[in-house]
Every structure is written in C-alpha cells, then in structure tokens.
Amino acid sequence: MPFTELGLNPDLRRALAASEYQRPTPIQSEAIPVILEGRDVVGAAQTGTGKTAAFVLPILQRLGSPGSKVRALVLTPTRELAVQVESAARKYGRFLKLRSTAIYGGVSQRPQEEALKRGVDIVVATPGRLLDLLNQRLVNLAGVEILTLDEADRMLDMGFLPDIREVVRRLPVSRQTLLFTATLPAEIQDLTRSIQTDPVSIEIGGHRTPVNAIEQRLFPVMPHLKNDLLLHLLERETMRPLLVFTRTKYGADKLHGILERRRFKAACIHSGRTQSQRQGALDGFRKSEYDILIATDIVARGIDVQNISHVINFDLPNNSDDYIHRIGRTARADKAGMAYSFVSPADESVVRSIEKAICKKLSRIHLDDFVYDGPSALKSGHANLPTTQRSSEKVFDRSSFRFGGRSSGSDSASRTPFRNAKAGRRGRADAMQGRRTADASGWVEGTIGLQTEQERMELKQLQRRIFGSSFPQRKKRDRASGSTSFRSRY
C-alpha cells in the first residue's frame, strides 16, 4: 500500500517524497488511518519499523493550521529521543506552518522558555523537565488535543510512571491518547486501561521476537578477557559502524579509553555526560566521524542511526526485553545485521531467559585463533603481539602475586625482598612473613615491584645532585637532634 492510500494530505506526501520515502512500513500502514479517525491507539512493533512516522504524520495532519497554544504533546524517555522525534516533526511538516520544540533536561531551560513564549503547536518532552516547567507555570497544557507516549515500556523501566500520571492529570480529559512501545509488559497494559478510552491495539511482527534479518551469536568468554575479545574481533572482521552496549557508565568510559588508545575512532554516550557531549557523540556517529559508539541502556532508546552493521553486547542486559531492543538497533528498515553477545558464566540464566523469550536457541562461537585461558593481554601489555610471542614473555598473575614465565638468572637475582619499615635495626627484613624462596623458574615470590640495587644507587645519586642529600629534610632534623635514623644509613 503506498502513502497515497493512507489518507495523508498533499503537503505531507510531498515531504515524504522529498525524504525519499516510497512505501509505508506495516506499523505505519496499520496505525496512520486509525489515528486519522481520532481513535486511541496502542502500537507495538519492533525497533526500526518506523513507529515515529506512524504517529507524527497523522498528528501533523490532525492539527492542520497553527494555533496559539500547545495542542500536541509527545513524551519520551530520553533527551536523544526527544530531539529525534522533534526533528521528525520538522522534517515531515516542512511544508506546513506548524511549530514544534523539544523540552529536556541537562541543558539550560532559557531557550526552551523562549520557544514556548513565541508559541508552539507540538511539544516533545521528557517527563522531568516538563514537570519543572509546569510547576514554574512556564507551559500550559490545557489545550492539548493529542497525547503520545513514545517508548512507553522504557519510560516505565526508568521509573517515569509517577511523572507520567502527574502530566496526564494536568491534561484535558477529552483528548486522543496514543501509546507506542517495543514490548507489551503487564505494566503497559495497566497504564493503557487508566489513560485511554477503547484503544485500538496494533501489534506488528510479534512484539517479543527480534527482526528476522538479525543474525545472533554468543561468544562465551571470561569477564577479564572481554576487552581482548573485542579488540580481536575488531581486527578480524569489518564492523563499521559498530554499536557497543555496556551495563554501566564506568564500563563505557573504561572501554572508550581502551579503544581510543588503540587509535579507533570511538565515541561514548551515557547519562553521566552533558547533553552537548551526548548529542555531539551521536551526531558524529551518524556522520561517520566515529566508527564505534559505546552506550548504556539509559540512552539506548534515543539512538536512531541507519546502516549499523553490528551490535555488540559487551555486557548482557538484565532482561530479555532490553536485549531485544538493543539488537534492534541493527537490521533497520529490512536490512541485514549482526548481533554479538559476550557471555560469562554468570550470564547463563539471562541467556536462558532470552532464548525462551525469542523462542530460539542461540549459537555459541569459539574462535580458534583467540587465547581463552590465561591473563588479559591488555594487563600484561602485549595486546598487539602474536599468540606465540605472548606465551614466551613474562606474565604477571594477579591471583597468585608472582611472576611466571621465562627469565634470565641475572634478572631474577637482581630482585630482593621488600624492606619492612617496622623491622628497625634488622635492616632489610622481609615484608611478606619472612624471606621467600625462589621457585623453579628463578623468580622470587613476594618481590613484586622492588628496585634493584643499581636502581637504588641511581636514585640516591639523583637525590644528592638535586637536594645535596638522599633525605634532605630528614637529615636536617637528625643533625639538629643529634640522632641518626636507620633510613639515613642507606
């Protein structure tokens, strides 16, 4: 069915033609005619199926000419999604005179206040900032004719339900209410019963089944080797643009630093970054200035980038719904895509719930050219060395606090035990419960990080050249008191 048969006016069809949209997606074909009739709608469809246009196009047509107050309100869970939806409203309404603005936190509210004062027909907002402006009496929602909840399941996951109910309480009772979601948990169904009137339910493609074009693979790996595995895959395959999901902000920042140090064009986006940083990372990713974008779930719903070849779950999400939404960032608009997930032993229960939800057994991949046992190559500093070369180098085993591997006798002999500051006159007492003995490889336990005798002498000579003494302040105090400390003897 072409757009001409959906009942859209010539101005909207002209905008769609300018955007090179030729045929509507299934959710658009089903939802647009019903919304144009003025009915309440619950639309459930997978990510990447065109839900935004499914409600923005009929909203623009129903509003018609511009007015003097806010007539349509769209609530979104994230700032990025608010910007995306408002941008779509401007793109599809380019030949109309309707005005729109996006309201969200993390930035100064002054430009948003000024836009509201000039007058807008459509407000796209996150619940928190919208309530702030409502409490300051800077926005009036008494004239809202259409309310839309976009990504409603994510808003509930993020704890926005009380805010949503407070916003709804300030809207006119007589209105059209649209709700669009990727999944339909029980909480969503309870919400629809309380804020909608006889809604039409539209479900496309099974709301819990990922897009068929996505090839999903599991990579079993120990947690401390995830960084190594990601770098190995980046060298082994062409994955551009690539979207990587982590569970925490700290994990995203850490991974971002590792990739940047290896000269990958990577950006990072999470709730701990400013709005300008988040928007800059997303815009750069869209414009191919960055090949890799690292993100957390808190902002995943606002990432709408075409042609993402791979999605990697560096950390598996806590539930199957988030997994389905994450991997839906690839294979958009009926294109093929790949979804890789790094799975540690602790993730097996999550894997079982995901497989149950998608009714499919996921294949597990074991790479013959990757070292799955032993410490991380990043920790030992040999991430770029071939496997055969790494095995002959010295490796620090953090679990046993010892050095292992091949070494020369002169190198091992030059290492001596820690000094114990509490040993007093005994001088060089052992720091680790007495002197340790050397093992068969020639290394001595308990001597990690010690200076050699030559290193100590060089340090003392440098201190004498700079300060005139190895311990200038201590020596001055000792001279004044007439005492000699044990440290001044060395």
Buried (B, 14 or more C-beta within 10 A) or exposed (E): EEBEEBEBEEBBBEBBEEEEBEEBBBBBBBBBBBBBEEBBBBBBBBBBBBBBBBBBBBBBBBBEEEBEBBBBBBBBBBBBBBBBBBBBBBBBBEBBEBBBBBBBBBBEBEEBBEBBEEEBBBBBBBBEBBBBBBEEEBBEBEBBBBBBBBBBBBBBBBEBBEBBEBBBEBBEEEBBBBBBBBBBBEEBEEBBEEBBEEBBEBBBBEBBEBBEBBBBEBBBBBEBBBBBBBBBBBEEEEBBBBBBBBBEBEBBBBBBEBBBEBEBBBBBBBEBBEBEBBBBBBEBBBEEEBBBBBBBBBBBBBBBBEEBBBBBBBBBBEBBBBBBBBBBBBBBEEBEBBBBBBBBEEBEEBBEBBBEBBEEEBEEEEEEEBBEEBBBBBBBEBBEBEEEEBBEBBBBBEEEEBBBBEBEEEEBEBBBBBBBEEEEEEEEBBBBEEBBEBEEBBBBBBBBEBBEEEEBEEEBEEBEEEEEBBBEEEBEEBEEEEEEEEEBEE
